[in-house]
Every structure is written in C-alpha cells, then in structure tokens.
Amino acid sequence: MPKITYKQAKIWSSFDKVDSLTARCKLCKRIVKTAGNTSNMAAHMKNNHKSVVVDITQISPSPPSSNQSPTVIPPSPQIMQPSIEDAISAVQAYSAGGSKAEQLDKILLYWIVRNEQPFSMVEEEGFKLFCSHAIG
C-alpha cells in the first residue's frame, strides 16, 4: 500500500499539537483552540507576535515537528502619515498657480493642440467630470 501523505499548514511551525482540538504556541506557550482548523492560530500570531511572520497560505508536505521554530523576520517599516505641512504643500501644489496645477495645464494644452481639439472642450460637462475625479 502506498504511503499516505498529507499537507500541513505552515502555521504549525509556530505551534505544537496538544490534542485534536488545541495547540501550544512555541513562542509564549499559550494554549490555542484549533477546532480542526488554523484560524485561531493565525489570529494568535497576528495579535500577539506581530514580528513573527508565518504565511498561512503556504502548505508544507509533512506534519510539523516539535523542534521546528518559526521564522522571525523584522517588522516591515510602517507607512507614515504625512506631516500637516507636507499635506498642505501637496494640496497647494494643485491650487491655481501651484507647481502641479501648472504642470497639468501644460499637459492639457499639449493634448488639445497635438490632437487638434477645440479649446472649448474643457468647458464640456464630461471633461469637467473627468477632471473632478482625476484630480480629486
């Protein structure tokens, strides 16, 4: 009879199986209910061990061994909210006379001339709608 193999979620590299319904975290030794799936284990890792990355979408071909340890990866840099000064500068760049407004005016003028469009097309409802969505 051929050997039966099963696939095991990578999240198990961070846990030891206690019984059919629980697992123990290798990092903090907390018992987590599994209820036959890995959702609670993934939530535990996300909520308690943010610096440890375990890709639960990956599957390994063999069951976890108790001597495996999770892969520790430093946290990725956080995306910072811009300062008030930077946010105001960005908005002002699109205001009349701002650097972005001037650049957009030049590009629009080039498009009108290059494609032989009437200058009045910028007054049409459809173009105004496009601009309101494109620029914000």
N, C-alpha and C positions, 0 to 999 in steps of 0.2 A: 504494500500500500504506500502511495507517495506521501511524503511528509507534508503536513498541512501547515501553511504559513499564514499569518495574519498581519495586518498592518496596524501600527500603533501610532497615535498622535504624538508629535514631538513634545507636547506639553508635559508628557510623562517623564521627560528628562529632569524635570524640576520636582517630581513627586515620587514617593514610594507608596505602593498599594498596601493598604492596611487590611481591607477586606473587600467584598464585592460592591460595597456602597460608600467607602471612604478612602481617602488618600492623605498622606502626610507630606507637607511641604518640606523640601530638603533645606531650605534657607532659614525658616523660622520655626519649623517643627509643628506648625498648626495643622490640625485635622480639618480636612475639607470634604464635604459630602459630594460624591460624584454622581449618584443616582444613575449610573450606567452611561454617563457622558462626560465631556470635559469642560462644559460651560462654566461651572463653578470654579474649577481650577484656573481657567483663563481669567476669570474675574478677580480671583485672589491675586494672581500675578500682577494684573493691571492696577489693582487698588493698593497692594502692599509692597510690591517690588518693581517699581517703575524703571529702575536702572537695569533690570534683567530683561533681556529680550528673548521671548520664546515664540516662534512663529507657529501658531496652532494650525495653520493651513498646510504645513508640511507633514508628511507621514513617513515614518521610518519602517523598514521591513521587519523589524524584530521587536519583541517586548522590551520595556525599559529594564535596565539593570540597576541595582541599588548603588553601584559605585560610580554611575554617571553623574556629572554635575551640570547644572545649567550654564549656558554660555552667557557671560557677563560682558555687556557692551556699554561703554559710557553713554549717557543720555545725549541725544542729539541737541544741538543748540536751539534754544527757543526762539521763535519768531517774535520779535519785539514790536510793540505798538509804537508808532512814530511819536515823537515829542509834539507838543502843541505847536511849537514854532515850525517844525517840518511839515505838519499837516496844513497849517495856514499858508506856508510858502507854496505847497503843492496846489492848493485851491487858487491862490492868487496867480499862479502861472497860467491858468486857464481864463482868468478875467481879462477884460479888454486891456490891451497893452502888455499883457504878460507874455513871457517867453514861449509858452506852449500855444497860446492863442495866436501869436504872430506866426509860429511855425505852421499851425493848422490853416491859417489864412493863406499862406504861400502855397501850401499843398493843394488847397481848394482852387486857388486861382490857376495853378498849373493844370489841374484836371479840367477846368472849364475851357481854358484856351486850347489845350492839347486835343481834347475831344470835341471841340467846336460846339460847346453847349452855350445856350443863351445865359447871360448874366442873371436874368430874371428867374432862372430855375431855383436859385437859393431862396426865393420867396414862396415857393410852392409848398403846400401842406406836407406832402410826402417827404420832401427833403428836410423840412423842419422837424418832423417826427424822427427821421433817421438821426439827425444831429442831437436831438434831446436824449436819445438812447445811447448814442455812441460816446458822447462827452459826459453825460451824467446829468 
